Amino acid sequence: MTKRICVTGASGRAGRVTVAELLAHGYDVVATDLVRPPQDLGTGLLLADLTEYGQAVEVLAGTDAVVHLANIPAPDIHTPATTFNANMAMNFNVFLAAAQARIERVVWASSETTLGLPFEVPPRYAPVDEDHYPFPTTTYALSKVASETIAEHIAEWSGVPFVGLRFSNILGPADYERFPSYWADPRARRWNLWGYIDERDAAAACRLALEAPAEGSASYIIAAADTVMNRSSAGLLKEVFPGVPLAREVGEFESLLATGRAREALGFVPQHSWRDHLAAP
């Protein structure tokens, strides 16, 4: 029987590609957002405000699982208090509604910011992995850390598995033309150790998180295999963060955001790179 998946935040960048990914793999998708998308999703859209608990209950009715991507997506869009309060309300409402409905799984968007971004205070080591958590430095990051704690406890109470995806900066082919502007000054993208994730790989991670074995609550870093830069990763770290040790050897352009645990737990292996679209001199 075809599984019915609710995708919240379906009108956003990650939401649109996730809806497309799930439809392409034979899922029945219930798409929901507060606003309409800029283009057709390939399925209907249910308008809902997930800061209201009753609406969260309604959008999850009759679904098997949820991919919860609806949140204020970055620290500097609204005031700090607005960002924290809105994200916490949306996350708690979806988490509790999912648990009370006893759906099969909650996959949701946490954030790389839970690991210490922006790295005004240098990371303790690199590549940064899940053990660097928690290190919130904004109310946006704090909303994600607090939500991971809520997910852990609701998963324990309910038995519903929760999979958090700590997405790096989600970008797509249209964004890659900007990358050469970063190359002259490595400090321009130091804030997340020069990381990113292709939107198509972000969508694939959502699908894999629905399909992989899971219990309890766990969160994983989701990043591309490489950096946005055309210089060696070890050299970048030494120049910009000279006191930060490398915990292991890294490949020439290897990401300094470690995705090994996502590979082991979810089968996530990033397939897309800006290097497939833009030559790196």
Backbone hydrogen bonds, N-H to C=O, Kabsch-Sander energy under -0.5 kcal/mol:
donor,donor_aa,acceptor,acceptor_aa,energy
5,I,3,K,-0.6
5,I,28,D,-3.2
6,C,65,A,-2.5
7,V,5,I,-0.5
7,V,30,V,-2.7
8,T,6,C,-0.6
8,T,67,V,-2.0
9,G,32,T,-0.7
10,A,7,V,-0.5
10,A,32,T,-2.3
12,G,9,G,-1.5
16,R,12,G,-2.8
17,V,13,R,-1.6
18,T,14,A,-2.0
19,V,15,G,-2.6
20,A,16,R,-2.0
21,E,17,V,-2.3
22,L,18,T,-2.6
23,L,19,V,-2.5
24,A,20,A,-2.3
25,H,21,E,-1.0
26,G,23,L,-1.6
27,Y,22,L,-2.5
28,D,3,K,-2.6
29,V,27,Y,-0.6
30,V,5,I,-3.0
31,A,29,V,-0.7
31,A,44,G,-0.9
32,T,7,V,-2.3
33,D,46,L,-1.4
46,L,31,A,-2.9
47,L,45,L,-0.6
48,A,33,D,-2.0
50,L,48,A,-0.7
52,E,49,D,-1.7
53,Y,51,T,-0.6
55,Q,52,E,-0.6
56,A,52,E,-1.5
57,V,53,Y,-2.2
58,E,54,G,-2.0
59,V,55,Q,-2.3
60,L,56,A,-1.4
61,A,57,V,-0.7
61,A,58,E,-0.9
63,T,60,L,-2.0
64,D,4,R,-3.3
65,A,4,R,-1.2
66,V,105,R,-1.9
67,V,6,C,-3.3
68,H,66,V,-0.6
68,H,107,V,-3.4
69,L,8,T,-0.8
69,L,67,V,-0.9
71,N,69,L,-0.7
77,I,74,A,-0.8
83,T,79,T,-2.6
84,F,80,P,-2.3
85,N,81,A,-2.9
86,A,82,T,-2.6
87,N,83,T,-2.2
88,M,84,F,-2.5
89,A,85,N,-2.2
90,M,86,A,-2.5
91,N,87,N,-2.7
92,F,88,M,-2.7
93,N,89,A,-2.3
94,V,90,M,-2.3
95,F,91,N,-2.8
96,L,92,F,-2.8
97,A,93,N,-2.4
98,A,94,V,-2.4
99,A,95,F,-2.2
100,Q,96,L,-2.8
101,A,97,A,-1.8
102,R,98,A,-0.7
102,R,99,A,-0.7
103,I,98,A,-1.8
104,E,64,D,-2.9
105,R,64,D,-0.6
106,V,161,P,-2.4
107,V,66,V,-2.9
108,W,163,V,-2.5
109,A,68,H,-2.2
110,S,108,W,-0.9
110,S,165,L,-1.4
112,E,167,F,-2.0
114,T,111,S,-1.3
115,L,112,E,-2.1
116,G,113,T,-1.5
117,L,112,E,-0.5
119,F,191,W,-1.1
120,E,118,P,-2.9
121,V,118,P,-0.5
126,A,245,P,-1.9
128,V,256,L,-2.6
132,H,129,D,-2.0
133,Y,130,E,-1.4
135,F,114,T,-2.8
137,T,117,L,-0.5
142,L,138,T,-2.4
143,S,139,T,-2.1
144,K,140,Y,-1.3
145,V,141,A,-2.4
146,A,142,L,-2.9
147,S,143,S,-1.6
148,E,144,K,-2.1
149,T,145,V,-1.8
150,I,146,A,-2.2
151,A,147,S,-2.8
152,E,148,E,-2.0
153,H,149,T,-1.9
154,I,150,I,-2.8
155,A,151,A,-2.4
156,E,152,E,-1.6
157,W,153,H,-2.6
158,S,154,I,-2.5
159,G,155,A,-2.5
162,F,216,G,-2.7
163,V,106,V,-3.0
164,G,162,F,-0.5
164,G,218,A,-2.9
165,L,108,W,-2.6
166,R,164,G,-0.6
166,R,220,Y,-3.8
167,F,165,L,-1.8
168,S,222,I,-2.2
171,L,169,N,-0.5
171,L,197,I,-2.4
175,D,172,G,-2.4
176,Y,172,G,-0.7
176,Y,173,P,-0.9
178,R,175,D,-1.7
179,F,176,Y,-1.3
181,S,178,R,-1.7
182,Y,179,F,-2.3
183,W,179,F,-0.7
183,W,180,P,-0.7
184,A,180,P,-0.5
185,D,182,Y,-0.7
188,A,185,D,-2.0
189,R,186,P,-0.6
190,R,187,R,-1.1
192,N,189,R,-0.9
193,L,190,R,-1.9
194,W,189,R,-1.9
195,G,192,N,-1.0
197,I,169,N,-2.4
199,E,171,L,-2.8
201,D,198,D,-0.7
202,A,198,D,-2.2
203,A,199,E,-2.0
204,A,200,R,-2.0
205,A,201,D,-2.2
206,C,202,A,-1.6
207,R,203,A,-2.0
208,L,204,A,-2.8
209,A,205,A,-2.3
210,L,206,C,-1.1
210,L,207,R,-0.6
211,E,207,R,-1.3
212,A,208,L,-2.5
218,A,162,F,-1.8
220,Y,164,G,-2.3
222,I,166,R,-2.1
223,A,221,I,-0.5
224,A,196,Y,-3.5
227,T,253,F,-1.2
228,V,194,W,-1.9
233,S,252,E,-2.8
236,L,232,S,-2.2
237,L,233,S,-2.3
238,K,234,A,-2.1
239,E,235,G,-2.2
240,V,236,L,-2.8
241,F,237,L,-2.2
244,V,241,F,-2.1
247,A,126,A,-3.5
247,A,245,P,-0.6
254,E,251,G,-0.9
255,S,225,A,-2.2
256,L,193,L,-0.6
258,A,128,V,-2.7
258,A,256,L,-0.5
263,R,259,T,-2.0
264,E,260,G,-2.2
265,A,261,R,-2.7
266,L,262,A,-2.3
267,G,262,A,-0.7
267,G,263,R,-1.1
268,F,262,A,-1.6
269,V,267,G,-0.5
276,D,273,S,-1.6
277,H,274,W,-1.8
278,L,274,W,-2.0
